[in-house]
Amino acid sequence: MKKYSLWQRIQIVLFGKVFIEARQHKDWKGPLPFYAFNCPEHGIVESYPTGYSGRLICPKCIDSKHEH
C-alpha cells in the first residue's frame, strides 16, 4: 500500500479526498487528476473523477463486480 503523509490523511478525513497528481495513460487524450479517498470496503484507494458528476469510484469495487 502506498504511504500517505499525515497531512494527506487529514485531508481525506476532512474533505473526503486529496489530490495526488495528474496522470496520463498512453491511450488518453490528456492527463486526469488522481485523488486518494477512503472506500468503506477497501480503505484508501486512488482514482480519477468519472462521469458527468465527477464521482470518485473505488477501482477495487469495480474490479470485484466484474469478477462475479
mmCIF file of the N, C-alpha and C atoms, coordinates in Angstrom:
data_MODEL
# 
_entry.id   MODEL 
# 
loop_
_atom_site.group_PDB 
_atom_site.id 
_atom_site.type_symbol 
_atom_site.label_atom_id 
_atom_site.label_alt_id 
_atom_site.label_comp_id 
_atom_site.label_asym_id 
_atom_site.label_entity_id 
_atom_site.label_seq_id 
_atom_site.pdbx_PDB_ins_code 
_atom_site.Cartn_x 
_atom_site.Cartn_y 
_atom_site.Cartn_z 
_atom_site.occupancy 
_atom_site.B_iso_or_equiv 
_atom_site.pdbx_formal_charge 
_atom_site.auth_seq_id 
_atom_site.auth_comp_id 
_atom_site.auth_asym_id 
_atom_site.auth_atom_id 
_atom_site.pdbx_PDB_model_num 
ATOM 1   N N  . MET A 1 1  ? 0.840   -1.191  0.000   1.00 0.00 ? 1  MET A N  1 
ATOM 2   C CA . MET A 1 1  ? 0.000   0.000   0.000   1.00 0.00 ? 1  MET A CA 1 
ATOM 3   C C  . MET A 1 1  ? 0.875   1.241   0.000   1.00 0.00 ? 1  MET A C  1 
ATOM 4   N N  . LYS A 1 2  ? 0.461   2.217   -0.742  1.00 0.00 ? 2  LYS A N  1 
ATOM 5   C CA . LYS A 1 2  ? 1.197   3.467   -0.827  1.00 0.00 ? 2  LYS A CA 1 
ATOM 6   C C  . LYS A 1 2  ? 1.128   4.204   0.503   1.00 0.00 ? 2  LYS A C  1 
ATOM 7   N N  . LYS A 1 3  ? 2.211   4.863   0.847   1.00 0.00 ? 3  LYS A N  1 
ATOM 8   C CA . LYS A 1 3  ? 2.255   5.653   2.080   1.00 0.00 ? 3  LYS A CA 1 
ATOM 9   C C  . LYS A 1 3  ? 1.734   7.057   1.796   1.00 0.00 ? 3  LYS A C  1 
ATOM 10  N N  . TYR A 1 4  ? 0.867   7.516   2.653   1.00 0.00 ? 4  TYR A N  1 
ATOM 11  C CA . TYR A 1 4  ? 0.343   8.876   2.553   1.00 0.00 ? 4  TYR A CA 1 
ATOM 12  C C  . TYR A 1 4  ? 0.823   9.660   3.756   1.00 0.00 ? 4  TYR A C  1 
ATOM 13  N N  . SER A 1 5  ? 1.141   10.905  3.538   1.00 0.00 ? 5  SER A N  1 
ATOM 14  C CA . SER A 1 5  ? 1.616   11.744  4.637   1.00 0.00 ? 5  SER A CA 1 
ATOM 15  C C  . SER A 1 5  ? 0.475   11.993  5.621   1.00 0.00 ? 5  SER A C  1 
ATOM 16  N N  . LEU A 1 6  ? 0.844   12.428  6.796   1.00 0.00 ? 6  LEU A N  1 
ATOM 17  C CA . LEU A 1 6  ? -0.163  12.761  7.807   1.00 0.00 ? 6  LEU A CA 1 
ATOM 18  C C  . LEU A 1 6  ? -1.102  13.831  7.271   1.00 0.00 ? 6  LEU A C  1 
ATOM 19  N N  . TRP A 1 7  ? -0.561  14.835  6.608   1.00 0.00 ? 7  TRP A N  1 
ATOM 20  C CA . TRP A 1 7  ? -1.387  15.913  6.057   1.00 0.00 ? 7  TRP A CA 1 
ATOM 21  C C  . TRP A 1 7  ? -2.366  15.375  5.009   1.00 0.00 ? 7  TRP A C  1 
ATOM 22  N N  . GLN A 1 8  ? -1.923  14.468  4.159   1.00 0.00 ? 8  GLN A N  1 
ATOM 23  C CA . GLN A 1 8  ? -2.813  13.877  3.159   1.00 0.00 ? 8  GLN A CA 1 
ATOM 24  C C  . GLN A 1 8  ? -3.931  13.080  3.828   1.00 0.00 ? 8  GLN A C  1 
ATOM 25  N N  . ARG A 1 9  ? -3.610  12.319  4.855   1.00 0.00 ? 9  ARG A N  1 
ATOM 26  C CA . ARG A 1 9  ? -4.634  11.540  5.557   1.00 0.00 ? 9  ARG A CA 1 
ATOM 27  C C  . ARG A 1 9  ? -5.634  12.451  6.262   1.00 0.00 ? 9  ARG A C  1 
ATOM 28  N N  . ILE A 1 10 ? -5.146  13.565  6.813   1.00 0.00 ? 10 ILE A N  1 
ATOM 29  C CA . ILE A 1 10 ? -6.045  14.533  7.442   1.00 0.00 ? 10 ILE A CA 1 
ATOM 30  C C  . ILE A 1 10 ? -6.989  15.125  6.403   1.00 0.00 ? 10 ILE A C  1 
ATOM 31  N N  . GLN A 1 11 ? -6.476  15.448  5.214   1.00 0.00 ? 11 GLN A N  1 
ATOM 32  C CA . GLN A 1 11 ? -7.319  15.999  4.150   1.00 0.00 ? 11 GLN A CA 1 
ATOM 33  C C  . GLN A 1 11 ? -8.389  14.997  3.715   1.00 0.00 ? 11 GLN A C  1 
ATOM 34  N N  . ILE A 1 12 ? -8.043  13.723  3.671   1.00 0.00 ? 12 ILE A N  1 
ATOM 35  C CA . ILE A 1 12 ? -9.030  12.701  3.308   1.00 0.00 ? 12 ILE A CA 1 
ATOM 36  C C  . ILE A 1 12 ? -10.150 12.680  4.343   1.00 0.00 ? 12 ILE A C  1 
ATOM 37  N N  . VAL A 1 13 ? -9.793  12.756  5.610   1.00 0.00 ? 13 VAL A N  1 
ATOM 38  C CA . VAL A 1 13 ? -10.800 12.754  6.673   1.00 0.00 ? 13 VAL A CA 1 
ATOM 39  C C  . VAL A 1 13 ? -11.654 14.025  6.604   1.00 0.00 ? 13 VAL A C  1 
ATOM 40  N N  . LEU A 1 14 ? -11.016 15.175  6.443   1.00 0.00 ? 14 LEU A N  1 
ATOM 41  C CA . LEU A 1 14 ? -11.745 16.451  6.463   1.00 0.00 ? 14 LEU A CA 1 
ATOM 42  C C  . LEU A 1 14 ? -12.551 16.717  5.195   1.00 0.00 ? 14 LEU A C  1 
ATOM 43  N N  . PHE A 1 15 ? -11.945 16.420  4.034   1.00 0.00 ? 15 PHE A N  1 
ATOM 44  C CA . PHE A 1 15 ? -12.559 16.798  2.756   1.00 0.00 ? 15 PHE A CA 1 
ATOM 45  C C  . PHE A 1 15 ? -13.054 15.617  1.929   1.00 0.00 ? 15 PHE A C  1 
ATOM 46  N N  . GLY A 1 16 ? -12.755 14.396  2.369   1.00 0.00 ? 16 GLY A N  1 
ATOM 47  C CA . GLY A 1 16 ? -13.203 13.215  1.648   1.00 0.00 ? 16 GLY A CA 1 
ATOM 48  C C  . GLY A 1 16 ? -12.263 12.757  0.556   1.00 0.00 ? 16 GLY A C  1 
ATOM 49  N N  . LYS A 1 17 ? -11.290 13.595  0.212   1.00 0.00 ? 17 LYS A N  1 
ATOM 50  C CA . LYS A 1 17 ? -10.330 13.234  -0.838  1.00 0.00 ? 17 LYS A CA 1 
ATOM 51  C C  . LYS A 1 17 ? -9.122  14.155  -0.739  1.00 0.00 ? 17 LYS A C  1 
ATOM 52  N N  . VAL A 1 18 ? -8.052  13.752  -1.417  1.00 0.00 ? 18 VAL A N  1 
ATOM 53  C CA . VAL A 1 18 ? -6.866  14.603  -1.526  1.00 0.00 ? 18 VAL A CA 1 
ATOM 54  C C  . VAL A 1 18 ? -6.277  14.390  -2.919  1.00 0.00 ? 18 VAL A C  1 
ATOM 55  N N  . PHE A 1 19 ? -5.912  15.492  -3.580  1.00 0.00 ? 19 PHE A N  1 
ATOM 56  C CA . PHE A 1 19 ? -5.286  15.421  -4.897  1.00 0.00 ? 19 PHE A CA 1 
ATOM 57  C C  . PHE A 1 19 ? -3.913  14.786  -4.753  1.00 0.00 ? 19 PHE A C  1 
ATOM 58  N N  . ILE A 1 20 ? -3.615  13.817  -5.620  1.00 0.00 ? 20 ILE A N  1 
ATOM 59  C CA . ILE A 1 20 ? -2.321  13.142  -5.607  1.00 0.00 ? 20 ILE A CA 1 
ATOM 60  C C  . ILE A 1 20 ? -1.423  13.683  -6.716  1.00 0.00 ? 20 ILE A C  1 
ATOM 61  N N  . GLU A 1 21 ? -1.897  13.592  -7.969  1.00 0.00 ? 21 GLU A N  1 
ATOM 62  C CA . GLU A 1 21 ? -1.127  14.065  -9.113  1.00 0.00 ? 21 GLU A CA 1 
ATOM 63  C C  . GLU A 1 21 ? -1.974  13.932  -10.376 1.00 0.00 ? 21 GLU A C  1 
ATOM 64  N N  . ALA A 1 22 ? -1.525  14.574  -11.438 1.00 0.00 ? 22 ALA A N  1 
ATOM 65  C CA . ALA A 1 22 ? -2.156  14.391  -12.747 1.00 0.00 ? 22 ALA A CA 1 
ATOM 66  C C  . ALA A 1 22 ? -1.422  13.251  -13.442 1.00 0.00 ? 22 ALA A C  1 
ATOM 67  N N  . ARG A 1 23 ? -2.183  12.302  -13.981 1.00 0.00 ? 23 ARG A N  1 
ATOM 68  C CA . ARG A 1 23 ? -1.603  11.140  -14.671 1.00 0.00 ? 23 ARG A CA 1 
ATOM 69  C C  . ARG A 1 23 ? -2.209  11.022  -16.054 1.00 0.00 ? 23 ARG A C  1 
ATOM 70  N N  . GLN A 1 24 ? -1.406  10.517  -16.971 1.00 0.00 ? 24 GLN A N  1 
ATOM 71  C CA . GLN A 1 24 ? -1.900  10.278  -18.323 1.00 0.00 ? 24 GLN A CA 1 
ATOM 72  C C  . GLN A 1 24 ? -1.454  8.900   -18.779 1.00 0.00 ? 24 GLN A C  1 
ATOM 73  N N  . HIS A 1 25 ? -2.425  8.085   -19.134 1.00 0.00 ? 25 HIS A N  1 
ATOM 74  C CA . HIS A 1 25 ? -2.129  6.778   -19.712 1.00 0.00 ? 25 HIS A CA 1 
ATOM 75  C C  . HIS A 1 25 ? -1.962  6.939   -21.214 1.00 0.00 ? 25 HIS A C  1 
ATOM 76  N N  . LYS A 1 26 ? -1.323  5.981   -21.861 1.00 0.00 ? 26 LYS A N  1 
ATOM 77  C CA . LYS A 1 26 ? -0.963  6.139   -23.277 1.00 0.00 ? 26 LYS A CA 1 
ATOM 78  C C  . LYS A 1 26 ? -2.171  6.304   -24.201 1.00 0.00 ? 26 LYS A C  1 
ATOM 79  N N  . ASP A 1 27 ? -3.320  5.752   -23.849 1.00 0.00 ? 27 ASP A N  1 
ATOM 80  C CA . ASP A 1 27 ? -4.493  5.848   -24.719 1.00 0.00 ? 27 ASP A CA 1 
ATOM 81  C C  . ASP A 1 27 ? -5.351  7.080   -24.440 1.00 0.00 ? 27 ASP A C  1 
ATOM 82  N N  . TRP A 1 28 ? -5.009  7.861   -23.434 1.00 0.00 ? 28 TRP A N  1 
ATOM 83  C CA . TRP A 1 28 ? -5.802  9.026   -23.064 1.00 0.00 ? 28 TRP A CA 1 
ATOM 84  C C  . TRP A 1 28 ? -5.383  10.250  -23.868 1.00 0.00 ? 28 TRP A C  1 
ATOM 85  N N  . LYS A 1 29 ? -6.327  11.162  -24.073 1.00 0.00 ? 29 LYS A N  1 
ATOM 86  C CA . LYS A 1 29 ? -6.037  12.399  -24.804 1.00 0.00 ? 29 LYS A CA 1 
ATOM 87  C C  . LYS A 1 29 ? -5.228  13.387  -23.983 1.00 0.00 ? 29 LYS A C  1 
ATOM 88  N N  . GLY A 1 30 ? -5.366  13.319  -22.673 1.00 0.00 ? 30 GLY A N  1 
ATOM 89  C CA . GLY A 1 30 ? -4.645  14.237  -21.798 1.00 0.00 ? 30 GLY A CA 1 
ATOM 90  C C  . GLY A 1 30 ? -4.619  13.708  -20.383 1.00 0.00 ? 30 GLY A C  1 
ATOM 91  N N  . PRO A 1 31 ? -3.904  14.391  -19.503 1.00 0.00 ? 31 PRO A N  1 
ATOM 92  C CA . PRO A 1 31 ? -3.822  13.938  -18.116 1.00 0.00 ? 31 PRO A CA 1 
ATOM 93  C C  . PRO A 1 31 ? -5.119  14.186  -17.348 1.00 0.00 ? 31 PRO A C  1 
ATOM 94  N N  . LEU A 1 32 ? -5.355  13.345  -16.353 1.00 0.00 ? 32 LEU A N  1 
ATOM 95  C CA . LEU A 1 32 ? -6.507  13.490  -15.462 1.00 0.00 ? 32 LEU A CA 1 
ATOM 96  C C  . LEU A 1 32 ? -6.013  13.606  -14.025 1.00 0.00 ? 32 LEU A C  1 
ATOM 97  N N  . PRO A 1 33 ? -6.750  14.331  -13.202 1.00 0.00 ? 33 PRO A N  1 
ATOM 98  C CA . PRO A 1 33 ? -6.359  14.440  -11.798 1.00 0.00 ? 33 PRO A CA 1 
ATOM 99  C C  . PRO A 1 33 ? -6.697  13.151  -11.045 1.00 0.00 ? 33 PRO A C  1 
ATOM 100 N N  . PHE A 1 34 ? -5.750  12.655  -10.287 1.00 0.00 ? 34 PHE A N  1 
ATOM 101 C CA . PHE A 1 34 ? -5.974  11.474  -9.461  1.00 0.00 ? 34 PHE A CA 1 
ATOM 102 C C  . PHE A 1 34 ? -6.056  11.899  -8.005  1.00 0.00 ? 34 PHE A C  1 
ATOM 103 N N  . TYR A 1 35 ? -7.015  11.308  -7.307  1.00 0.00 ? 35 TYR A N  1 
ATOM 104 C CA . TYR A 1 35 ? -7.253  11.613  -5.906  1.00 0.00 ? 35 TYR A CA 1 
ATOM 105 C C  . TYR A 1 35 ? -7.161  10.342  -5.086  1.00 0.00 ? 35 TYR A C  1 
ATOM 106 N N  . ALA A 1 36 ? -6.752  10.486  -3.844  1.00 0.00 ? 36 ALA A N  1 
ATOM 107 C CA . ALA A 1 36 ? -6.839  9.401   -2.873  1.00 0.00 ? 36 ALA A CA 1 
ATOM 108 C C  . ALA A 1 36 ? -8.083  9.667   -2.031  1.00 0.00 ? 36 ALA A C  1 
ATOM 109 N N  . PHE A 1 37 ? -8.845  8.620   -1.746  1.00 0.00 ? 37 PHE A N  1 
ATOM 110 C CA . PHE A 1 37 ? -10.059 8.744   -0.947  1.00 0.00 ? 37 PHE A CA 1 
ATOM 111 C C  . PHE A 1 37 ? -10.306 7.424   -0.242  1.00 0.00 ? 37 PHE A C  1 
ATOM 112 N N  . ASN A 1 38 ? -11.187 7.428   0.723   1.00 0.00 ? 38 ASN A N  1 
ATOM 113 C CA . ASN A 1 38 ? -11.442 6.241   1.529   1.00 0.00 ? 38 ASN A CA 1 
ATOM 114 C C  . ASN A 1 38 ? -12.648 5.472   1.004   1.00 0.00 ? 38 ASN A C  1 
ATOM 115 N N  . CYS A 1 39 ? -12.427 4.202   0.673   1.00 0.00 ? 39 CYS A N  1 
ATOM 116 C CA . CYS A 1 39 ? -13.508 3.281   0.333   1.00 0.00 ? 39 CYS A CA 1 
ATOM 117 C C  . CYS A 1 39 ? -13.858 2.527   1.613   1.00 0.00 ? 39 CYS A C  1 
ATOM 118 N N  . PRO A 1 40 ? -15.138 2.454   1.983   1.00 0.00 ? 40 PRO A N  1 
ATOM 119 C CA . PRO A 1 40 ? -15.511 1.740   3.210   1.00 0.00 ? 40 PRO A CA 1 
ATOM 120 C C  . PRO A 1 40 ? -15.068 0.272   3.221   1.00 0.00 ? 40 PRO A C  1 
ATOM 121 N N  . GLU A 1 41 ? -14.957 -0.326  2.044   1.00 0.00 ? 41 GLU A N  1 
ATOM 122 C CA . GLU A 1 41 ? -14.589 -1.745  1.970   1.00 0.00 ? 41 GLU A CA 1 
ATOM 123 C C  . GLU A 1 41 ? -13.085 -1.967  1.809   1.00 0.00 ? 41 GLU A C  1 
ATOM 124 N N  . HIS A 1 42 ? -12.406 -1.102  1.034   1.00 0.00 ? 42 HIS A N  1 
ATOM 125 C CA . HIS A 1 42 ? -11.005 -1.337  0.680   1.00 0.00 ? 42 HIS A CA 1 
ATOM 126 C C  . HIS A 1 42 ? -10.013 -0.357  1.301   1.00 0.00 ? 42 HIS A C  1 
ATOM 127 N N  . GLY A 1 43 ? -10.483 0.584   2.069   1.00 0.00 ? 43 GLY A N  1 
ATOM 128 C CA . GLY A 1 43 ? -9.567  1.563   2.665   1.00 0.00 ? 43 GLY A CA 1 
ATOM 129 C C  . GLY A 1 43 ? -9.224  2.664   1.671   1.00 0.00 ? 43 GLY A C  1 
ATOM 130 N N  . ILE A 1 44 ? -8.040  3.228   1.798   1.00 0.00 ? 44 ILE A N  1 
ATOM 131 C CA . ILE A 1 44 ? -7.650  4.340   0.930   1.00 0.00 ? 44 ILE A CA 1 
ATOM 132 C C  . ILE A 1 44 ? -7.251  3.797   -0.438  1.00 0.00 ? 44 ILE A C  1 
ATOM 133 N N  . VAL A 1 45 ? -7.878  4.342   -1.474  1.00 0.00 ? 45 VAL A N  1 
ATOM 134 C CA . VAL A 1 45 ? -7.615  3.962   -2.858  1.00 0.00 ? 45 VAL A CA 1 
ATOM 135 C C  . VAL A 1 45 ? -7.412  5.226   -3.684  1.00 0.00 ? 45 VAL A C  1 
ATOM 136 N N  . GLU A 1 46 ? -6.926  5.066   -4.908  1.00 0.00 ? 46 GLU A N  1 
ATOM 137 C CA . GLU A 1 46 ? -6.722  6.198   -5.813  1.00 0.00 ? 46 GLU A CA 1 
ATOM 138 C C  . GLU A 1 46 ? -7.499  5.983   -7.094  1.00 0.00 ? 46 GLU A C  1 
ATOM 139 N N  . SER A 1 47 ? -8.068  7.066   -7.598  1.00 0.00 ? 47 SER A N  1 
ATOM 140 C CA . SER A 1 47 ? -8.771  7.028   -8.866  1.00 0.00 ? 47 SER A CA 1 
ATOM 141 C C  . SER A 1 47 ? -8.986  8.451   -9.351  1.00 0.00 ? 47 SER A C  1 
ATOM 142 N N  . TYR A 1 48 ? -9.605  8.569   -10.514 1.00 0.00 ? 48 TYR A N  1 
ATOM 143 C CA . TYR A 1 48 ? -9.913  9.869   -11.092 1.00 0.00 ? 48 TYR A CA 1 
ATOM 144 C C  . TYR A 1 48 ? -11.427 10.048  -11.140 1.00 0.00 ? 48 TYR A C  1 
ATOM 145 N N  . PRO A 1 49 ? -11.906 11.285  -11.168 1.00 0.00 ? 49 PRO A N  1 
ATOM 146 C CA . PRO A 1 49 ? -13.347 11.531  -11.233 1.00 0.00 ? 49 PRO A CA 1 
ATOM 147 C C  . PRO A 1 49 ? -13.939 10.967  -12.536 1.00 0.00 ? 49 PRO A C  1 
ATOM 148 N N  . THR A 1 50 ? -15.105 10.331  -12.424 1.00 0.00 ? 50 THR A N  1 
ATOM 149 C CA . THR A 1 50 ? -15.739 9.736   -13.600 1.00 0.00 ? 50 THR A CA 1 
ATOM 150 C C  . THR A 1 50 ? -17.151 10.261  -13.786 1.00 0.00 ? 50 THR A C  1 
ATOM 151 N N  . GLY A 1 51 ? -17.613 10.198  -15.015 1.00 0.00 ? 51 GLY A N  1 
ATOM 152 C CA . GLY A 1 51 ? -18.977 10.591  -15.340 1.00 0.00 ? 51 GLY A CA 1 
ATOM 153 C C  . GLY A 1 51 ? -19.190 12.090  -15.290 1.00 0.00 ? 51 GLY A C  1 
ATOM 154 N N  . TYR A 1 52 ? -20.393 12.501  -15.611 1.00 0.00 ? 52 TYR A N  1 
ATOM 155 C CA . TYR A 1 52 ? -20.734 13.922  -15.621 1.00 0.00 ? 52 TYR A CA 1 
ATOM 156 C C  . TYR A 1 52 ? -20.654 14.537  -14.231 1.00 0.00 ? 52 TYR A C  1 
ATOM 157 N N  . SER A 1 53 ? -20.922 13.735  -13.221 1.00 0.00 ? 53 SER A N  1 
ATOM 158 C CA . SER A 1 53 ? -20.910 14.255  -11.853 1.00 0.00 ? 53 SER A CA 1 
ATOM 159 C C  . SER A 1 53 ? -19.507 14.307  -11.259 1.00 0.00 ? 53 SER A C  1 
ATOM 160 N N  . GLY A 1 54 ? -18.537 13.654  -11.907 1.00 0.00 ? 54 GLY A N  1 
ATOM 161 C CA . GLY A 1 54 ? -17.176 13.649  -11.388 1.00 0.00 ? 54 GLY A CA 1 
ATOM 162 C C  . GLY A 1 54 ? -17.010 12.828  -10.124 1.00 0.00 ? 54 GLY A C  1 
ATOM 163 N N  . ARG A 1 55 ? -17.786 11.755  -10.003 1.00 0.00 ? 55 ARG A N  1 
ATOM 164 C CA . ARG A 1 55 ? -17.728 10.892  -8.814  1.00 0.00 ? 55 ARG A CA 1 
ATOM 165 C C  . ARG A 1 55 ? -16.417 10.123  -8.753  1.00 0.00 ? 55 ARG A C  1 
ATOM 166 N N  . LEU A 1 56 ? -15.960 9.908   -7.545  1.00 0.00 ? 56 LEU A N  1 
ATOM 167 C CA . LEU A 1 56 ? -14.806 9.040   -7.323  1.00 0.00 ? 56 LEU A CA 1 
ATOM 168 C C  . LEU A 1 56 ? -15.334 7.658   -6.965  1.00 0.00 ? 56 LEU A C  1 
ATOM 169 N N  . ILE A 1 57 ? -14.994 6.676   -7.782  1.00 0.00 ? 57 ILE A N  1 
ATOM 170 C CA . ILE A 1 57 ? -15.461 5.311   -7.588  1.00 0.00 ? 57 ILE A CA 1 
ATOM 171 C C  . ILE A 1 57 ? -14.254 4.422   -7.323  1.00 0.00 ? 57 ILE A C  1 
ATOM 172 N N  . CYS A 1 58 ? -14.360 3.589   -6.317  1.00 0.00 ? 58 CYS A N  1 
ATOM 173 C CA . CYS A 1 58 ? -13.268 2.700   -5.946  1.00 0.00 ? 58 CYS A CA 1 
ATOM 174 C C  . CYS A 1 58 ? -12.972 1.719   -7.085  1.00 0.00 ? 58 CYS A C  1 
ATOM 175 N N  . PRO A 1 59 ? -11.734 1.714   -7.594  1.00 0.00 ? 59 PRO A N  1 
ATOM 176 C CA . PRO A 1 59 ? -11.408 0.772   -8.676  1.00 0.00 ? 59 PRO A CA 1 
ATOM 177 C C  . PRO A 1 59 ? -11.441 -0.685  -8.228  1.00 0.00 ? 59 PRO A C  1 
ATOM 178 N N  . LYS A 1 60 ? -11.184 -0.941  -6.953  1.00 0.00 ? 60 LYS A N  1 
ATOM 179 C CA . LYS A 1 60 ? -11.233 -2.316  -6.452  1.00 0.00 ? 60 LYS A CA 1 
ATOM 180 C C  . LYS A 1 60 ? -12.667 -2.822  -6.389  1.00 0.00 ? 60 LYS A C  1 
ATOM 181 N N  . CYS A 1 61 ? -13.610 -1.944  -6.062  1.00 0.00 ? 61 CYS A N  1 
ATOM 182 C CA . CYS A 1 61 ? -15.026 -2.328  -6.063  1.00 0.00 ? 61 CYS A CA 1 
ATOM 183 C C  . CYS A 1 61 ? -15.486 -2.645  -7.486  1.00 0.00 ? 61 CYS A C  1 
ATOM 184 N N  . ILE A 1 62 ? -15.052 -1.854  -8.450  1.00 0.00 ? 62 ILE A N  1 
ATOM 185 C CA . ILE A 1 62 ? -15.412 -2.093  -9.854  1.00 0.00 ? 62 ILE A CA 1 
ATOM 186 C C  . ILE A 1 62 ? -14.855 -3.437  -10.302 1.00 0.00 ? 62 ILE A C  1 
ATOM 187 N N  . ASP A 1 63 ? -13.577 -3.695  -9.975  1.00 0.00 ? 63 ASP A N  1 
ATOM 188 C CA . ASP A 1 63 ? -12.945 -4.974  -10.354 1.00 0.00 ? 63 ASP A CA 1 
ATOM 189 C C  . ASP A 1 63 ? -13.679 -6.161  -9.749  1.00 0.00 ? 63 ASP A C  1 
ATOM 190 N N  . SER A 1 64 ? -14.092 -6.042  -8.472  1.00 0.00 ? 64 SER A N  1 
ATOM 191 C CA . SER A 1 64 ? -14.756 -7.162  -7.818  1.00 0.00 ? 64 SER A CA 1 
ATOM 192 C C  . SER A 1 64 ? -16.143 -7.412  -8.405  1.00 0.00 ? 64 SER A C  1 
ATOM 193 N N  . LYS A 1 65 ? -16.811 -6.367  -8.891  1.00 0.00 ? 65 LYS A N  1 
ATOM 194 C CA . LYS A 1 65 ? -18.116 -6.544  -9.539  1.00 0.00 ? 65 LYS A CA 1 
ATOM 195 C C  . LYS A 1 65 ? -17.987 -7.246  -10.874 1.00 0.00 ? 65 LYS A C  1 
ATOM 196 N N  . HIS A 1 66 ? -16.881 -6.977  -11.610 1.00 0.00 ? 66 HIS A N  1 
ATOM 197 C CA . HIS A 1 66 ? -16.682 -7.601  -12.908 1.00 0.00 ? 66 HIS A CA 1 
ATOM 198 C C  . HIS A 1 66 ? -16.266 -9.075  -12.794 1.00 0.00 ? 66 HIS A C  1 
ATOM 199 N N  . GLU A 1 67 ? -15.725 -9.447  -11.632 1.00 0.00 ? 67 GLU A N  1 
ATOM 200 C CA . GLU A 1 67 ? -15.298 -10.831 -11.432 1.00 0.00 ? 67 GLU A CA 1 
ATOM 201 C C  . GLU A 1 67 ? -16.474 -11.761 -11.186 1.00 0.00 ? 67 GLU A C  1 
ATOM 202 N N  . HIS A 1 68 ? -17.597 -11.240 -10.731 1.00 0.00 ? 68 HIS A N  1 
ATOM 203 C CA . HIS A 1 68 ? -18.751 -12.087 -10.393 1.00 0.00 ? 68 HIS A CA 1 
ATOM 204 C C  . HIS A 1 68 ? -19.684 -12.258 -11.538 1.00 0.00 ? 68 HIS A C  1 
# 
